């Protein structure tokens, strides 16, 4: 049985949301706030941090009205348009479709957290040295990052293909 294009897209978005939310439930239930678990030495750590801002905590000190606009209303509008665009634009290649569905799923998962919990649960941390390290992130962030990198790759690859032709 072959799924329709739109059913596949919706399932991929739901899969991204589900994996993120399941991982956050596990973290909230098993890791105390601000506890550090060294999974692979200092390189890979897990913790339970509630991020009231956006990427890397930016905006966590904004007043409540600005937070409502920039961390809820605007993202909901953008994500709504993104889902509409994915479903209605039949010219998207398969990798772009997957990339945009991952971005939408990850974005929806984090917005859901902001609505339900007032913050986003982050728990992964990678540390190579004082210069090379990540902020604390979650599965939704990984979905969005994967989607952005895949979109960048397909854009570059498609442009090079057009230059050769």
N, C-alpha and C positions, 0 to 999 in steps of 0.2 A: 504494500500500500504506500503510495507516494503522497506526501503532504503537499498542500498548496503552498505557494511562496509565502503568502501572508501568515498562514498557520505556522510555518517554520520560523518566521521572524518573531511572531508572538511567543512561541515556545522558547526561543533562544533568549528573549528578554525576560520571560518568567524564570527560566533556568538561572540566569545571572542574579536575579533578585533572590531566588530561593537559596542558592548556594551562599550568597552573602548573609542573608538573614539567619540561616542555620548556623553559620560560623560565628556570628555575633551572639546568638543564644548560648552556644557552647562556651564562648569566652566569658560572657556575663555570669554564667553559672559556675565556672570552674576556676577563674582567675580573679583574685581580689584586686580591687582598684589600685593602680600604681605598683602592683607586684611585678617583678621582672623574672621571667623564666628564661634561662640561657639554654636554648635548644641546641645550638652549635657554638659553644663558647660565647665570646662577645659578638661574633659575626651575625648570628641570627637569634633574635630575642623575641619573646612574646610578652605582652602586658595588656592591661585593660585600662584604656584611657578614654574618657568621654570628651569629645571635641565639640565645643559649642560654636566654633567658627566654621570656616571652609577649609580649603587646602592648607595644610600646615598650621591650622589654627587661626589663619587670617580672618579678621572680622569678628573674633570672639569678644572684643571689647566695644563693639558698635552698640549704639542704643537700640532698644527693642524694636522701634519702628523701622530702622534701617535693616536690622536683622530680618524682620518679617519680609521686607521688600527684596533684599538681595540674597537671602538664603532660603526663602520659601516661594514667594510669588513669582519672581523672575525665573528661577530654575524650573518651577512647574510649567510656566508658559513655554520656555525653551524646550523642555522635554516633551511637552504635548505636541509642539510643532515638529520636533524631531521624529516622533513616532508617526505622525501624519505624513511627513516627508518620506520616511522609509516605506510606508505602506503604499503611498500613491505614486512614487517615482519608480516606474518599471524599468528605467534605463540603467539602474545601478548594477554594477558587476557583483559577483558573488562575494568577493572579499570585502568590498565596500559595504555591502548589505550586512555581513557578519560584524564588521567593525562598528557600524552605526548602531546595530542591535546591542552590542556589548556596551557601548557608550550610554545608550538609553537605559539598559538594565542596571548598570552601575549607578547612574545618576538617580534613577527612580528609587533604588534601594537606600541611598544616602538621604534623599529627601524624605522618604518614609520614616527613617530614624528621627530626623529633625521634627517631623510632625508628631510622632508617637512619644518619643523620649525627650525631646528638646535638645538633643545632641546626637552626634554620630560616634558609635563605638569604633575605636581604632585599636589595633593590637599587634601588628607586625612591625619589626624594626630591624634594619640591616646596618651593620657598622663594620667598615673596613679600617678606617682610622679617623682622626679628628676632622679631616677634610672630606673624606669620602664616606658619607653615611646618609641614610634616608631620614625623612620624618617618619612618624608613626602612621601606618596606613592599614587599610582593610581590604577585603576581597572586592568590594565595589570599586575601590580605587584602582585595583589591579585590572578589573574589567575595563574601566574607562581608559587607563593607560594602554592596555593592549589594543583597544579600539583605535585610539589616537595613533599609535605606532603603525598599526595595520593600514589605517587610512593614509598616513604619510607614505608608507611603502607603495601602496597601490597607486597613489597620485604620482610619485616619482617614476614608478615602473611604467605607467600608462603614458606619461609625458615622453619618456625615452623611446617607447614603442612608436609614438607619433613622429618623433624626430627621425627615426630610421626609415619610416614609410615614405 
